[in-house]
Amino acid sequence: MLARRSRHDPRAIAYYFAFAPAGTALAELAAAAGLRWTIEECFLRAKDDLGLDHCETRSWHGWHRHMSLVMAAAAFLAGLTAAQRLHAFGKANKTSPMASLGAA
């Protein structure tokens, strides 16, 4: 189990059940727990901007097509945003997929 204390309110503690191999470093567990917020923001943006939650289909095929199109649009916009940030700030982020492509 991983516990995290809020910087703003030291009495607020968040708990995570971590299923990781024995010997996993605390820093790795904390980084994985921190990714939760990135993923939540991604889904919130897909809901607000792209209509991820606007599917009212009655079949699996319709749902699958809707979700596939929304996620493809989200991936396209994420790539476009990364390219614009790279161009605007002039230096590549070491973890950015665009850095490995040699984009300038």
Biopython code that builds the backbone (N, CA, C, O; Angstrom):
import numpy as np
from Bio.PDB.StructureBuilder import StructureBuilder

atoms = [
    (1, "MET", "N", (0.846, -1.159, 0.000)),
    (1, "MET", "CA", (0.000, 0.000, 0.000)),
    (1, "MET", "C", (0.902, 1.235, 0.000)),
    (1, "MET", "O", (1.942, 1.270, 0.657)),
    (2, "LEU", "N", (0.475, 2.231, -0.748)),
    (2, "LEU", "CA", (1.207, 3.488, -0.871)),
    (2, "LEU", "C", (0.323, 4.600, -0.336)),
    (2, "LEU", "O", (-0.846, 4.690, -0.713)),
    (3, "ALA", "N", (0.850, 5.441, 0.526)),
    (3, "ALA", "CA", (0.104, 6.570, 1.082)),
    (3, "ALA", "C", (0.793, 7.858, 0.666)),
    (3, "ALA", "O", (2.020, 7.951, 0.664)),
    (4, "ARG", "N", (-0.027, 8.865, 0.309)),
    (4, "ARG", "CA", (0.509, 10.146, -0.117)),
    (4, "ARG", "C", (-0.193, 11.255, 0.646)),
    (4, "ARG", "O", (-1.419, 11.270, 0.756)),
    (5, "ARG", "N", (0.595, 12.183, 1.172)),
    (5, "ARG", "CA", (0.046, 13.300, 1.926)),
    (5, "ARG", "C", (-0.032, 14.535, 1.040)),
    (5, "ARG", "O", (0.871, 14.792, 0.244)),
    (6, "SER", "N", (-1.104, 15.293, 1.179)),
    (6, "SER", "CA", (-1.298, 16.512, 0.407)),
    (6, "SER", "C", (-0.360, 17.603, 0.903)),
    (6, "SER", "O", (-0.152, 17.741, 2.108)),
    (7, "ARG", "N", (0.206, 18.376, -0.010)),
    (7, "ARG", "CA", (1.059, 19.503, 0.375)),
    (7, "ARG", "C", (0.226, 20.635, 0.975)),
    (7, "ARG", "O", (0.679, 21.342, 1.875)),
    (8, "HIS", "N", (-0.985, 20.796, 0.471)),
    (8, "HIS", "CA", (-1.841, 21.898, 0.919)),
    (8, "HIS", "C", (-2.517, 21.602, 2.249)),
    (8, "HIS", "O", (-2.677, 22.495, 3.081)),
    (9, "ASP", "N", (-2.912, 20.357, 2.450)),
    (9, "ASP", "CA", (-3.576, 19.959, 3.689)),
    (9, "ASP", "C", (-2.903, 18.697, 4.215)),
    (9, "ASP", "O", (-3.248, 17.599, 3.777)),
    (10, "PRO", "N", (-1.958, 18.817, 5.135)),
    (10, "PRO", "CA", (-1.214, 17.641, 5.623)),
    (10, "PRO", "C", (-2.084, 16.556, 6.244)),
    (10, "PRO", "O", (-1.645, 15.415, 6.384)),
    (11, "ARG", "N", (-3.328, 16.905, 6.623)),
    (11, "ARG", "CA", (-4.217, 15.896, 7.203)),
    (11, "ARG", "C", (-4.873, 15.033, 6.132)),
    (11, "ARG", "O", (-5.378, 13.951, 6.431)),
    (12, "ALA", "N", (-4.870, 15.508, 4.877)),
    (12, "ALA", "CA", (-5.476, 14.747, 3.774)),
    (12, "ALA", "C", (-4.461, 13.737, 3.240)),
    (12, "ALA", "O", (-3.392, 14.103, 2.751)),
    (13, "ILE", "N", (-4.814, 12.489, 3.344)),
    (13, "ILE", "CA", (-3.921, 11.416, 2.897)),
    (13, "ILE", "C", (-4.655, 10.554, 1.870)),
    (13, "ILE", "O", (-5.783, 10.119, 2.103)),
    (14, "ALA", "N", (-4.000, 10.314, 0.732)),
    (14, "ALA", "CA", (-4.554, 9.446, -0.309)),
    (14, "ALA", "C", (-3.856, 8.090, -0.222)),
    (14, "ALA", "O", (-2.643, 8.013, -0.025)),
    (15, "TYR", "N", (-4.635, 7.033, -0.372)),
    (15, "TYR", "CA", (-4.088, 5.678, -0.286)),
    (15, "TYR", "C", (-4.227, 4.987, -1.633)),
    (15, "TYR", "O", (-5.233, 5.150, -2.323)),
    (16, "TYR", "N", (-3.222, 4.223, -1.999)),
    (16, "TYR", "CA", (-3.225, 3.457, -3.245)),
    (16, "TYR", "C", (-2.824, 2.022, -2.915)),
    (16, "TYR", "O", (-1.893, 1.784, -2.146)),
    (17, "PHE", "N", (-3.538, 1.077, -3.504)),
    (17, "PHE", "CA", (-3.107, -0.312, -3.440)),
    (17, "PHE", "C", (-2.205, -0.541, -4.637)),
    (17, "PHE", "O", (-2.634, -0.405, -5.782)),
    (18, "ALA", "N", (-0.972, -0.885, -4.376)),
    (18, "ALA", "CA", (0.013, -1.046, -5.445)),
    (18, "ALA", "C", (0.323, -2.529, -5.625)),
    (18, "ALA", "O", (0.758, -3.208, -4.695)),
    (19, "PHE", "N", (0.090, -3.008, -6.832)),
    (19, "PHE", "CA", (0.416, -4.389, -7.179)),
    (19, "PHE", "C", (1.639, -4.342, -8.085)),
    (19, "PHE", "O", (1.522, -4.145, -9.294)),
    (20, "ALA", "N", (2.803, -4.522, -7.491)),
    (20, "ALA", "CA", (4.064, -4.428, -8.217)),
    (20, "ALA", "C", (4.972, -5.566, -7.763)),
    (20, "ALA", "O", (4.780, -6.124, -6.682)),
    (21, "PRO", "N", (5.953, -5.907, -8.580)),
    (21, "PRO", "CA", (6.891, -6.956, -8.171)),
    (21, "PRO", "C", (7.646, -6.568, -6.897)),
    (21, "PRO", "O", (7.871, -5.388, -6.629)),
    (22, "ALA", "N", (8.027, -7.570, -6.128)),
    (22, "ALA", "CA", (8.807, -7.314, -4.924)),
    (22, "ALA", "C", (10.103, -6.606, -5.306)),
    (22, "ALA", "O", (10.739, -6.947, -6.303)),
    (23, "GLY", "N", (10.480, -5.632, -4.514)),
    (23, "GLY", "CA", (11.712, -4.896, -4.781)),
    (23, "GLY", "C", (11.518, -3.662, -5.640)),
    (23, "GLY", "O", (12.494, -2.997, -5.988)),
    (24, "THR", "N", (10.279, -3.340, -5.990)),
    (24, "THR", "CA", (10.024, -2.125, -6.774)),
    (24, "THR", "C", (10.328, -0.914, -5.906)),
    (24, "THR", "O", (9.910, -0.847, -4.750)),
    (25, "ALA", "N", (11.052, 0.035, -6.463)),
    (25, "ALA", "CA", (11.470, 1.220, -5.713)),
    (25, "ALA", "C", (10.270, 2.105, -5.396)),
    (25, "ALA", "O", (9.302, 2.162, -6.154)),
    (26, "LEU", "N", (10.352, 2.791, -4.263)),
    (26, "LEU", "CA", (9.292, 3.695, -3.846)),
    (26, "LEU", "C", (9.090, 4.809, -4.877)),
    (26, "LEU", "O", (7.961, 5.237, -5.118)),
    (27, "ALA", "N", (10.175, 5.273, -5.480)),
    (27, "ALA", "CA", (10.069, 6.329, -6.495)),
    (27, "ALA", "C", (9.256, 5.855, -7.697)),
    (27, "ALA", "O", (8.487, 6.633, -8.262)),
    (28, "GLU", "N", (9.412, 4.605, -8.093)),
    (28, "GLU", "CA", (8.644, 4.057, -9.215)),
    (28, "GLU", "C", (7.153, 3.968, -8.872)),
    (28, "GLU", "O", (6.300, 4.286, -9.700)),
    (29, "LEU", "N", (6.850, 3.534, -7.648)),
    (29, "LEU", "CA", (5.450, 3.457, -7.218)),
    (29, "LEU", "C", (4.820, 4.845, -7.167)),
    (29, "LEU", "O", (3.678, 5.027, -7.590)),
    (30, "ALA", "N", (5.564, 5.822, -6.650)),
    (30, "ALA", "CA", (5.044, 7.184, -6.570)),
    (30, "ALA", "C", (4.830, 7.762, -7.965)),
    (30, "ALA", "O", (3.846, 8.464, -8.198)),
    (31, "ALA", "N", (5.738, 7.477, -8.891)),
    (31, "ALA", "CA", (5.581, 7.959, -10.267)),
    (31, "ALA", "C", (4.361, 7.337, -10.924)),
    (31, "ALA", "O", (3.625, 8.022, -11.634)),
    (32, "ALA", "N", (4.138, 6.055, -10.699)),
    (32, "ALA", "CA", (2.970, 5.382, -11.274)),
    (32, "ALA", "C", (1.679, 5.939, -10.680)),
    (32, "ALA", "O", (0.695, 6.116, -11.398)),
    (33, "ALA", "N", (1.674, 6.215, -9.387)),
    (33, "ALA", "CA", (0.489, 6.794, -8.748)),
    (33, "ALA", "C", (0.235, 8.196, -9.278)),
    (33, "ALA", "O", (-0.919, 8.595, -9.435)),
    (34, "GLY", "N", (1.287, 8.946, -9.555)),
    (34, "GLY", "CA", (1.144, 10.295, -10.084)),
    (34, "GLY", "C", (0.601, 10.328, -11.498)),
    (34, "GLY", "O", (-0.006, 11.319, -11.902)),
    (35, "LEU", "N", (0.809, 9.258, -12.261)),
    (35, "LEU", "CA", (0.287, 9.190, -13.628)),
    (35, "LEU", "C", (-1.231, 9.135, -13.661)),
    (35, "LEU", "O", (-1.845, 9.425, -14.687)),
    (36, "ARG", "N", (-1.826, 8.769, -12.559)),
    (36, "ARG", "CA", (-3.288, 8.698, -12.500)),
    (36, "ARG", "C", (-3.913, 10.029, -12.881)),
    (36, "ARG", "O", (-4.912, 10.057, -13.599)),
    (37, "TRP", "N", (-3.345, 11.125, -12.417)),
    (37, "TRP", "CA", (-3.917, 12.444, -12.689)),
    (37, "TRP", "C", (-3.757, 12.815, -14.154)),
    (37, "TRP", "O", (-4.640, 13.450, -14.731)),
    (38, "THR", "N", (-2.658, 12.433, -14.753)),
    (38, "THR", "CA", (-2.459, 12.678, -16.181)),
    (38, "THR", "C", (-3.511, 11.943, -16.993)),
    (38, "THR", "O", (-4.072, 12.495, -17.940)),
    (39, "ILE", "N", (-3.773, 10.711, -16.626)),
    (39, "ILE", "CA", (-4.767, 9.902, -17.336)),
    (39, "ILE", "C", (-6.164, 10.476, -17.123)),
    (39, "ILE", "O", (-6.961, 10.536, -18.059)),
    (40, "GLU", "N", (-6.463, 10.899, -15.896)),
    (40, "GLU", "CA", (-7.773, 11.494, -15.619)),
    (40, "GLU", "C", (-7.979, 12.768, -16.431)),
    (40, "GLU", "O", (-9.066, 12.994, -16.963)),
    (41, "GLU", "N", (-6.946, 13.600, -16.531)),
    (41, "GLU", "CA", (-7.045, 14.828, -17.318)),
    (41, "GLU", "C", (-7.247, 14.516, -18.797)),
    (41, "GLU", "O", (-7.980, 15.219, -19.493)),
    (42, "CYS", "N", (-6.596, 13.465, -19.268)),
    (42, "CYS", "CA", (-6.748, 13.052, -20.667)),
    (42, "CYS", "C", (-8.193, 12.642, -20.946)),
    (42, "CYS", "O", (-8.765, 13.044, -21.959)),
    (43, "PHE", "N", (-8.787, 11.842, -20.052)),
    (43, "PHE", "CA", (-10.168, 11.425, -20.249)),
    (43, "PHE", "C", (-11.135, 12.599, -20.125)),
    (43, "PHE", "O", (-12.116, 12.677, -20.865)),
    (44, "LEU", "N", (-10.864, 13.506, -19.200)),
    (44, "LEU", "CA", (-11.720, 14.680, -19.053)),
    (44, "LEU", "C", (-11.688, 15.534, -20.313)),
    (44, "LEU", "O", (-12.723, 16.028, -20.761)),
    (45, "ARG", "N", (-10.505, 15.705, -20.879)),
    (45, "ARG", "CA", (-10.380, 16.481, -22.116)),
    (45, "ARG", "C", (-11.088, 15.782, -23.280)),
    (45, "ARG", "O", (-11.736, 16.431, -24.100)),
    (46, "ALA", "N", (-10.959, 14.460, -23.342)),
    (46, "ALA", "CA", (-11.643, 13.720, -24.407)),
    (46, "ALA", "C", (-13.159, 13.813, -24.248)),
    (46, "ALA", "O", (-13.880, 13.853, -25.245)),
    (47, "LYS", "N", (-13.645, 13.849, -23.027)),
    (47, "LYS", "CA", (-15.080, 13.998, -22.796)),
    (47, "LYS", "C", (-15.549, 15.397, -23.184)),
    (47, "LYS", "O", (-16.538, 15.550, -23.900)),
    (48, "ASP", "N", (-14.838, 16.408, -22.712)),
    (48, "ASP", "CA", (-15.257, 17.789, -22.950)),
    (48, "ASP", "C", (-15.075, 18.225, -24.399)),
    (48, "ASP", "O", (-15.981, 18.816, -24.984)),
    (49, "ASP", "N", (-13.929, 17.943, -24.975)),
    (49, "ASP", "CA", (-13.590, 18.458, -26.302)),
    (49, "ASP", "C", (-14.024, 17.567, -27.456)),
    (49, "ASP", "O", (-14.343, 18.057, -28.539)),
    (50, "LEU", "N", (-14.036, 16.258, -27.224)),
    (50, "LEU", "CA", (-14.245, 15.331, -28.341)),
    (50, "LEU", "C", (-15.515, 14.494, -28.234)),
    (50, "LEU", "O", (-15.811, 13.722, -29.146)),
    (51, "GLY", "N", (-16.259, 14.620, -27.168)),
    (51, "GLY", "CA", (-17.513, 13.889, -27.052)),
    (51, "GLY", "C", (-17.373, 12.422, -26.700)),
    (51, "GLY", "O", (-18.164, 11.597, -27.158)),
    (52, "LEU", "N", (-16.381, 12.087, -25.896)),
    (52, "LEU", "CA", (-16.181, 10.690, -25.517)),
    (52, "LEU", "C", (-17.416, 10.112, -24.828)),
    (52, "LEU", "O", (-17.734, 8.936, -25.003)),
    (53, "ASP", "N", (-18.106, 10.932, -24.051)),
    (53, "ASP", "CA", (-19.269, 10.435, -23.305)),
    (53, "ASP", "C", (-20.596, 10.698, -24.009)),
    (53, "ASP", "O", (-21.647, 10.575, -23.379)),
    (54, "HIS", "N", (-20.586, 11.052, -25.275)),
    (54, "HIS", "CA", (-21.820, 11.348, -25.995)),
    (54, "HIS", "C", (-22.335, 10.178, -26.836)),
    (54, "HIS", "O", (-23.163, 10.366, -27.727)),
    (55, "CYS", "N", (-21.862, 9.020, -26.558)),
    (55, "CYS", "CA", (-22.258, 7.854, -27.337)),
    (55, "CYS", "C", (-23.542, 7.263, -26.746)),
    (55, "CYS", "O", (-23.587, 6.915, -25.566)),
    (56, "GLU", "N", (-24.571, 7.155, -27.567)),
    (56, "GLU", "CA", (-25.832, 6.553, -27.130)),
    (56, "GLU", "C", (-26.186, 5.374, -28.034)),
    (56, "GLU", "O", (-27.347, 5.192, -28.400)),
    (57, "THR", "N", (-25.221, 4.608, -28.377)),
    (57, "THR", "CA", (-25.453, 3.482, -29.283)),
    (57, "THR", "C", (-26.080, 2.318, -28.543)),
    (57, "THR", "O", (-26.016, 2.227, -27.317)),
    (58, "ARG", "N", (-26.683, 1.439, -29.309)),
    (58, "ARG", "CA", (-27.307, 0.251, -28.737)),
    (58, "ARG", "C", (-26.606, -1.031, -29.189)),
    (58, "ARG", "O", (-27.097, -2.137, -28.962)),
    (59, "SER", "N", (-25.461, -0.862, -29.824)),
    (59, "SER", "CA", (-24.734, -2.055, -30.257)),
    (59, "SER", "C", (-23.251, -1.893, -29.937)),
    (59, "SER", "O", (-22.744, -0.781, -29.792)),
    (60, "TRP", "N", (-22.589, -3.007, -29.833)),
    (60, "TRP", "CA", (-21.154, -2.987, -29.567)),
    (60, "TRP", "C", (-20.414, -2.361, -30.729)),
    (60, "TRP", "O", (-19.460, -1.612, -30.516)),
    (61, "HIS", "N", (-20.826, -2.645, -31.948)),
    (61, "HIS", "CA", (-20.142, -2.103, -33.123)),
    (61, "HIS", "C", (-20.201, -0.576, -33.154)),
    (61, "HIS", "O", (-19.196, 0.076, -33.437)),
    (62, "GLY", "N", (-21.361, -0.010, -32.868)),
    (62, "GLY", "CA", (-21.495, 1.444, -32.837)),
    (62, "GLY", "C", (-20.649, 2.071, -31.739)),
    (62, "GLY", "O", (-20.004, 3.098, -31.949)),
    (63, "TRP", "N", (-20.658, 1.442, -30.562)),
    (63, "TRP", "CA", (-19.840, 1.936, -29.456)),
    (63, "TRP", "C", (-18.365, 1.877, -29.817)),
    (63, "TRP", "O", (-17.624, 2.832, -29.582)),
    (64, "HIS", "N", (-17.937, 0.752, -30.388)),
    (64, "HIS", "CA", (-16.535, 0.562, -30.749)),
    (64, "HIS", "C", (-16.101, 1.586, -31.786)),
    (64, "HIS", "O", (-15.005, 2.137, -31.678)),
    (65, "ARG", "N", (-16.924, 1.854, -32.779)),
    (65, "ARG", "CA", (-16.582, 2.859, -33.799)),
    (65, "ARG", "C", (-16.465, 4.248, -33.179)),
    (65, "ARG", "O", (-15.530, 4.990, -33.480)),
    (66, "HIS", "N", (-17.409, 4.595, -32.320)),
    (66, "HIS", "CA", (-17.379, 5.911, -31.673)),
    (66, "HIS", "C", (-16.111, 6.070, -30.833)),
    (66, "HIS", "O", (-15.412, 7.077, -30.945)),
    (67, "MET", "N", (-15.818, 5.081, -29.997)),
    (67, "MET", "CA", (-14.641, 5.150, -29.133)),
    (67, "MET", "C", (-13.350, 5.178, -29.950)),
    (67, "MET", "O", (-12.413, 5.897, -29.604)),
    (68, "SER", "N", (-13.299, 4.406, -31.021)),
    (68, "SER", "CA", (-12.105, 4.385, -31.868)),
    (68, "SER", "C", (-11.858, 5.750, -32.514)),
    (68, "SER", "O", (-10.724, 6.227, -32.552)),
    (69, "LEU", "N", (-12.910, 6.368, -33.016)),
    (69, "LEU", "CA", (-12.761, 7.685, -33.641)),
    (69, "LEU", "C", (-12.364, 8.748, -32.622)),
    (69, "LEU", "O", (-11.509, 9.586, -32.908)),
    (70, "VAL", "N", (-12.965, 8.727, -31.449)),
    (70, "VAL", "CA", (-12.627, 9.708, -30.419)),
    (70, "VAL", "C", (-11.182, 9.539, -29.964)),
    (70, "VAL", "O", (-10.465, 10.527, -29.810)),
    (71, "MET", "N", (-10.752, 8.315, -29.749)),
    (71, "MET", "CA", (-9.382, 8.088, -29.292)),
    (71, "MET", "C", (-8.374, 8.419, -30.387)),
    (71, "MET", "O", (-7.283, 8.905, -30.087)),
    (72, "ALA", "N", (-8.711, 8.168, -31.644)),
    (72, "ALA", "CA", (-7.822, 8.562, -32.746)),
    (72, "ALA", "C", (-7.709, 10.084, -32.816)),
    (72, "ALA", "O", (-6.621, 10.616, -33.038)),
    (73, "ALA", "N", (-8.823, 10.784, -32.627)),
    (73, "ALA", "CA", (-8.792, 12.248, -32.625)),
    (73, "ALA", "C", (-7.978, 12.762, -31.440)),
    (73, "ALA", "O", (-7.234, 13.733, -31.579)),
    (74, "ALA", "N", (-8.107, 12.131, -30.289)),
    (74, "ALA", "CA", (-7.332, 12.537, -29.111)),
    (74, "ALA", "C", (-5.838, 12.329, -29.346)),
    (74, "ALA", "O", (-5.030, 13.177, -28.966)),
    (75, "ALA", "N", (-5.463, 11.218, -29.965)),
    (75, "ALA", "CA", (-4.054, 10.965, -30.262)),
    (75, "ALA", "C", (-3.516, 11.982, -31.269)),
    (75, "ALA", "O", (-2.391, 12.462, -31.129)),
    (76, "PHE", "N", (-4.313, 12.306, -32.272)),
    (76, "PHE", "CA", (-3.903, 13.306, -33.259)),
    (76, "PHE", "C", (-3.678, 14.660, -32.595)),
    (76, "PHE", "O", (-2.672, 15.322, -32.851)),
    (77, "LEU", "N", (-4.619, 15.071, -31.738)),
    (77, "LEU", "CA", (-4.487, 16.362, -31.065)),
    (77, "LEU", "C", (-3.306, 16.386, -30.096)),
    (77, "LEU", "O", (-2.646, 17.415, -29.952)),
    (78, "ALA", "N", (-3.039, 15.274, -29.437)),
    (78, "ALA", "CA", (-1.889, 15.199, -28.537)),
    (78, "ALA", "C", (-0.585, 15.343, -29.325)),
    (78, "ALA", "O", (0.336, 16.030, -28.883)),
    (79, "GLY", "N", (-0.508, 14.702, -30.479)),
    (79, "GLY", "CA", (0.684, 14.839, -31.326)),
    (79, "GLY", "C", (0.847, 16.251, -31.860)),
    (79, "GLY", "O", (1.956, 16.783, -31.906)),
    (80, "LEU", "N", (-0.261, 16.853, -32.262)),
    (80, "LEU", "CA", (-0.234, 18.222, -32.751)),
    (80, "LEU", "C", (0.208, 19.188, -31.652)),
    (80, "LEU", "O", (1.004, 20.094, -31.903)),
    (81, "THR", "N", (-0.305, 18.998, -30.440)),
    (81, "THR", "CA", (0.079, 19.829, -29.308)),
    (81, "THR", "C", (1.558, 19.682, -28.993)),
    (81, "THR", "O", (2.240, 20.675, -28.741)),
    (82, "ALA", "N", (2.063, 18.448, -29.005)),
    (82, "ALA", "CA", (3.482, 18.221, -28.736)),
    (82, "ALA", "C", (4.356, 18.892, -29.785)),
    (82, "ALA", "O", (5.386, 19.478, -29.454)),
    (83, "ALA", "N", (3.953, 18.809, -31.043)),
    (83, "ALA", "CA", (4.733, 19.440, -32.113)),
    (83, "ALA", "C", (4.722, 20.959, -31.972)),
    (83, "ALA", "O", (5.744, 21.607, -32.196)),
    (84, "GLN", "N", (3.582, 21.528, -31.603)),
    (84, "GLN", "CA", (3.506, 22.981, -31.426)),
    (84, "GLN", "C", (4.334, 23.447, -30.233)),
    (84, "GLN", "O", (4.983, 24.491, -30.298)),
    (85, "ARG", "N", (4.316, 22.690, -29.161)),
    (85, "ARG", "CA", (5.141, 23.055, -27.999)),
    (85, "ARG", "C", (6.620, 22.954, -28.326)),
    (85, "ARG", "O", (7.415, 23.796, -27.910)),
    (86, "LEU", "N", (6.984, 21.928, -29.066)),
    (86, "LEU", "CA", (8.376, 21.758, -29.466)),
    (86, "LEU", "C", (8.822, 22.935, -30.323)),
    (86, "LEU", "O", (9.921, 23.458, -30.144)),
    (87, "HIS", "N", (7.977, 23.345, -31.244)),
    (87, "HIS", "CA", (8.299, 24.471, -32.112)),
    (87, "HIS", "C", (8.333, 25.782, -31.321)),
    (87, "HIS", "O", (9.196, 26.625, -31.564)),
    (88, "ALA", "N", (7.403, 25.961, -30.379)),
    (88, "ALA", "CA", (7.314, 27.207, -29.623)),
    (88, "ALA", "C", (8.465, 27.378, -28.635)),
    (88, "ALA", "O", (8.985, 28.481, -28.473)),
    (89, "PHE", "N", (8.856, 26.309, -27.986)),
    (89, "PHE", "CA", (9.875, 26.421, -26.948)),
    (89, "PHE", "C", (11.267, 26.083, -27.446)),
    (89, "PHE", "O", (12.247, 26.373, -26.761)),
    (90, "GLY", "N", (11.379, 25.485, -28.607)),
    (90, "GLY", "CA", (12.668, 25.283, -29.254)),
    (90, "GLY", "C", (13.552, 24.178, -28.727)),
    (90, "GLY", "O", (14.641, 23.973, -29.263)),
    (91, "LYS", "N", (13.141, 23.462, -27.711)),
    (91, "LYS", "CA", (13.978, 22.353, -27.264)),
    (91, "LYS", "C", (13.105, 21.122, -27.068)),
    (91, "LYS", "O", (11.954, 21.214, -26.640)),
    (92, "ALA", "N", (13.665, 20.000, -27.382)),
    (92, "ALA", "CA", (12.914, 18.742, -27.305)),
    (92, "ALA", "C", (12.854, 18.240, -25.877)),
    (92, "ALA", "O", (13.824, 18.343, -25.126)),
    (93, "ASN", "N", (11.714, 17.700, -25.515)),
    (93, "ASN", "CA", (11.552, 17.032, -24.239)),
    (93, "ASN", "C", (12.137, 15.635, -24.389)),
    (93, "ASN", "O", (11.828, 14.937, -25.354)),
    (94, "LYS", "N", (12.975, 15.221, -23.451)),
    (94, "LYS", "CA", (13.636, 13.918, -23.572)),
    (94, "LYS", "C", (12.653, 12.759, -23.595)),
    (94, "LYS", "O", (12.952, 11.710, -24.164)),
    (95, "THR", "N", (11.484, 12.932, -22.984)),
    (95, "THR", "CA", (10.504, 11.850, -22.943)),
    (95, "THR", "C", (9.472, 11.959, -24.052)),
    (95, "THR", "O", (8.585, 11.112, -24.156)),
    (96, "SER", "N", (9.575, 12.982, -24.874)),
    (96, "SER", "CA", (8.593, 13.184, -25.934)),
    (96, "SER", "C", (8.851, 12.237, -27.101)),
    (96, "SER", "O", (9.999, 12.060, -27.508)),
    (97, "PRO", "N", (7.793, 11.622, -27.646)),
    (97, "PRO", "CA", (7.959, 10.777, -28.832)),
    (97, "PRO", "C", (8.515, 11.561, -30.022)),
    (97, "PRO", "O", (9.188, 10.990, -30.880)),
    (98, "MET", "N", (8.237, 12.863, -30.077)),
    (98, "MET", "CA", (8.724, 13.685, -31.175)),
    (98, "MET", "C", (10.255, 13.828, -31.127)),
    (98, "MET", "O", (10.896, 14.000, -32.164)),
    (99, "ALA", "N", (10.838, 13.756, -29.917)),
    (99, "ALA", "CA", (12.286, 13.895, -29.786)),
    (99, "ALA", "C", (13.004, 12.732, -30.482)),
    (99, "ALA", "O", (14.073, 12.914, -31.064)),
    (100, "SER", "N", (12.413, 11.552, -30.418)),
    (100, "SER", "CA", (13.052, 10.396, -31.045)),
    (100, "SER", "C", (12.938, 10.440, -32.566)),
    (100, "SER", "O", (13.696, 9.763, -33.260)),
    (101, "LEU", "N", (11.996, 11.233, -33.094)),
    (101, "LEU", "CA", (11.832, 11.356, -34.529)),
    (101, "LEU", "C", (12.731, 12.429, -35.124)),
    (101, "LEU", "O", (12.814, 12.570, -36.344)),
    (102, "GLY", "N", (13.401, 13.182, -34.265)),
    (102, "GLY", "CA", (14.293, 14.228, -34.755)),
    (102, "GLY", "C", (13.560, 15.442, -35.251)),
    (102, "GLY", "O", (14.076, 16.159, -36.108)),
    (103, "ALA", "N", (12.351, 15.705, -34.735)),
    (103, "ALA", "CA", (11.587, 16.866, -35.163)),
    (103, "ALA", "C", (12.244, 18.136, -34.639)),
    (103, "ALA", "O", (12.759, 18.166, -33.522)),
    (104, "ALA", "N", (12.219, 19.176, -35.454)),
    (104, "ALA", "CA", (12.816, 20.439, -35.014)),
    (104, "ALA", "C", (11.859, 21.570, -35.288)),
    (104, "ALA", "O", (12.167, 22.725, -34.993)),
]
sb = StructureBuilder()
sb.init_structure("model")
sb.init_model(0)
sb.init_chain("A")
sb.init_seg("    ")
for serial, (resi, resn, name, xyz) in enumerate(atoms, 1):
    if name == "N":
        sb.init_residue(resn, " ", resi, " ")
    sb.init_atom(name, np.array(xyz, "f"), 0.0, 1.0, " ", f" {name:<3s}", serial, name[0])
structure = sb.get_structure()
